[in-house]
Amino acid sequence: VTYTVTNFIPPSGRDVISVNPNTGEIHLTGALDFEEVNIFDFRIEARDQGWPPLSGHCKLLVEVLDVND
């Protein structure tokens, strides 16, 4: 099974969130700032190596909390 990320809202989410294509683990690759973006919305697709390949997806919402206030 391989994992890919699609449909980032906002598109800047590609710069700070990544998904391991082999395990599906989600990692932050940059700092999150509540004042810039407080919610990231994206989909993760899982696709197998069969013929024909089958796939499934899920929608993720990442909410950034403002811990300074």
Contacts in CASP RR format, 6 or more apart in sequence:
PFRMAT RR
TARGET T0000
AUTHOR 0000-0000-0000
METHOD contacts of the structure
MODEL  1
VTYTVTNFIPPSGRDVISVNPNTGEIHLTGALDFEEVNIFDFRIEARDQG
WPPLSGHCKLLVEVLDVND
1 46 0 8 1.000
1 47 0 8 1.000
1 48 0 8 1.000
1 49 0 8 1.000
2 21 0 8 1.000
2 22 0 8 1.000
2 46 0 8 1.000
2 47 0 8 1.000
2 49 0 8 1.000
3 19 0 8 1.000
3 20 0 8 1.000
3 21 0 8 1.000
3 22 0 8 1.000
3 23 0 8 1.000
3 24 0 8 1.000
3 44 0 8 1.000
3 45 0 8 1.000
3 46 0 8 1.000
4 19 0 8 1.000
4 21 0 8 1.000
4 44 0 8 1.000
4 45 0 8 1.000
4 47 0 8 1.000
5 14 0 8 1.000
5 17 0 8 1.000
5 18 0 8 1.000
5 19 0 8 1.000
5 42 0 8 1.000
5 43 0 8 1.000
5 44 0 8 1.000
5 45 0 8 1.000
6 42 0 8 1.000
6 43 0 8 1.000
6 44 0 8 1.000
6 45 0 8 1.000
6 57 0 8 1.000
7 41 0 8 1.000
7 42 0 8 1.000
7 43 0 8 1.000
8 14 0 8 1.000
8 17 0 8 1.000
8 40 0 8 1.000
8 41 0 8 1.000
8 42 0 8 1.000
9 40 0 8 1.000
9 41 0 8 1.000
9 42 0 8 1.000
10 37 0 8 1.000
10 40 0 8 1.000
12 37 0 8 1.000
13 37 0 8 1.000
13 40 0 8 1.000
13 42 0 8 1.000
15 29 0 8 1.000
15 30 0 8 1.000
16 28 0 8 1.000
16 29 0 8 1.000
16 30 0 8 1.000
16 31 0 8 1.000
16 32 0 8 1.000
16 40 0 8 1.000
17 26 0 8 1.000
17 27 0 8 1.000
17 28 0 8 1.000
17 29 0 8 1.000
17 40 0 8 1.000
17 42 0 8 1.000
17 62 0 8 1.000
18 26 0 8 1.000
18 27 0 8 1.000
18 29 0 8 1.000
19 25 0 8 1.000
19 26 0 8 1.000
19 27 0 8 1.000
19 44 0 8 1.000
20 27 0 8 1.000
24 44 0 8 1.000
24 46 0 8 1.000
26 44 0 8 1.000
26 60 0 8 1.000
32 64 0 8 1.000
33 64 0 8 1.000
34 64 0 8 1.000
34 65 0 8 1.000
34 66 0 8 1.000
34 68 0 8 1.000
35 66 0 8 1.000
37 64 0 8 1.000
38 63 0 8 1.000
38 64 0 8 1.000
38 66 0 8 1.000
39 61 0 8 1.000
39 62 0 8 1.000
39 63 0 8 1.000
39 64 0 8 1.000
40 60 0 8 1.000
40 61 0 8 1.000
40 62 0 8 1.000
40 64 0 8 1.000
41 59 0 8 1.000
41 60 0 8 1.000
41 61 0 8 1.000
41 62 0 8 1.000
42 59 0 8 1.000
42 60 0 8 1.000
42 62 0 8 1.000
43 57 0 8 1.000
43 58 0 8 1.000
43 59 0 8 1.000
43 60 0 8 1.000
44 57 0 8 1.000
44 58 0 8 1.000
44 60 0 8 1.000
45 55 0 8 1.000
45 56 0 8 1.000
45 57 0 8 1.000
46 55 0 8 1.000
46 56 0 8 1.000
46 57 0 8 1.000
47 53 0 8 1.000
47 54 0 8 1.000
47 55 0 8 1.000
47 56 0 8 1.000
48 54 0 8 1.000
48 55 0 8 1.000
END
